[in-house]
């Protein structure tokens, strides 16, 4: 899965569990405070391969967020959603 923030791929070329061999993948990625469209795409496929997107994500200055991709099985089809969790501190 490729993850996009405002149309720009974040950490391209990632694969499942690749952070085990590269702890640098576990650090926070800073972006300017703004309202973004977040989207998840099939890994390595053109940007048109959107699994799901979330429009209007307001990321605040100094905010810390976890973005989670969830999958729900609906019979023979799957549906995906992006969920945003803001840290409370």
C-alpha positions, 0 to 999 in steps of 0.5 A: 500500500502506498500512502499519499498526503495531499497527492504526494506519496509518503515513504514510497516503496514500503512493504509489509513489516519492513520497519523490522530491518529499518527502524528509521521507518518508525519515526514521525514524518513532519508535514506543514499544518494544513487541510489535506486529502489522505489516500491509500493506493495499491503498492507500486501501481499508478496513483489512479489505484485508490483503495480509499481516501479521506478528504478534509483532514486538518493536521494542526501545527505541533499535532501528532497523528496516527493514520490507520488503514482498515479493511472490512470483508463484505462477502466476496468484496472488501471495503477500506477506510482511513481513520485518523487518531490525534494524540492527546497529551 
